[in-house]
């Protein structure tokens, strides 16, 4: 059961990092379209690196939290969706 929990948490952390990456990409694309006239590469690269680090860390934290939460719901409390009649 321990390996299953570790694999579950690892998968949820990967999911959190991927969601963070997609969110960061969406923000950067929207910002590029908004600031296309006043574009400065060195400044943008710094902002991009900061956003990448921040969203990666937040993705790991979110993934770990959601993994622990759903492990509790699914495997400890055994709360499953009720079947539709």
ABEGO torsion letter per residue (X at the ends): XAAAAAAAAAAAAAAAAAAAAAAAAAAAAAAAAAAAABBBAAAAAAAAAAAAAAAAAAAAAAAAAAAAAAAAAAAAAGBBBBBBX
